[in-house]
Amino acid sequence: MILLDTNIISEMMKQLPNPGVINWIEEQEVTQLYISSISIAEIAYGINVLPNGNRRHSLEEAFYKAIKMAFKHHILFFDEASAHHYGRLMSHRKNLGKPLSILDGQIASIALTHETTLATRNIRDFSDCELDLINPFE
């Protein structure tokens, strides 16, 4: 099971996405790819702050279509178990002098809860989180 970080999803939404990321995605078993409710929130926010117009409308339409079609049953949520991981993880990182952002902490906690690998460009941000990490950009 692989949880896609927000930066991987947003890369796939670009007009000219990184070819390495696209190749990596195509090599994966689609049934093993998941997104988090946190990434949905981050991307929905990013779309909604764009000015009204064709670009915003097409991104919004493509994103929600992808969620319904490709990730319908592949969304992992921040639940009670994730909340417990979050408290432990955030305090651990703070004690190391490497605090995580709230959203990254939530994504990492979801990955820990479901024992998934996290695919992200931001390997450094998720170091010392007891996660298996993959950088599809490399």
Residue pairs with C-beta under 8 A, 6 or more apart in sequence:
1 32
1 34
1 114
1 115
1 116
1 117
2 28
2 32
2 33
2 34
2 116
2 117
2 118
2 119
2 134
3 34
3 35
3 36
3 76
3 107
3 110
3 111
3 114
3 116
3 117
3 118
3 119
4 33
4 34
4 35
4 39
4 119
5 39
5 107
5 118
5 119
5 120
5 121
5 122
6 38
6 39
6 42
6 43
6 103
6 107
7 120
7 121
7 122
8 21
8 25
8 119
8 120
8 121
8 136
9 35
9 39
9 43
10 43
10 46
11 17
11 18
11 21
11 121
11 137
12 21
12 22
12 25
13 43
13 59
13 62
13 63
18 136
18 137
20 136
20 137
20 138
21 136
21 137
24 119
24 136
25 33
25 136
30 70
31 74
33 71
33 74
34 71
34 74
34 75
34 76
34 114
34 116
35 67
35 71
35 74
35 75
35 76
36 75
36 76
36 77
36 78
36 106
36 107
36 110
37 75
37 76
37 77
37 78
37 110
38 78
38 103
38 106
38 107
38 110
39 107
40 67
40 75
41 103
42 103
43 63
44 63
47 56
47 59
47 60
47 63
48 56
50 56
50 59
67 75
76 110
76 113
76 114
76 116
77 110
78 86
78 106
78 109
78 110
79 113
81 113
82 106
82 109
82 110
82 112
82 113
83 109
85 108
85 109
85 112
85 113
86 105
86 106
86 109
89 100
89 105
89 108
89 109
89 112
89 129
89 130
90 99
90 100
90 105
92 128
93 99
93 100
93 105
93 128
93 129
96 128
98 127
98 128
100 108
100 125
100 126
100 129
101 125
104 122
104 125
104 126
107 118
108 118
108 126
108 129
108 131
110 116
111 117
111 118
111 131
112 129
112 130
112 131
117 131
117 132
117 133
117 134
118 126
118 131
118 132
118 133
118 134
119 133
119 134
119 135
119 136
120 126
120 133
120 134
120 135
121 135
121 136
121 137
123 133
123 135
126 133
127 133
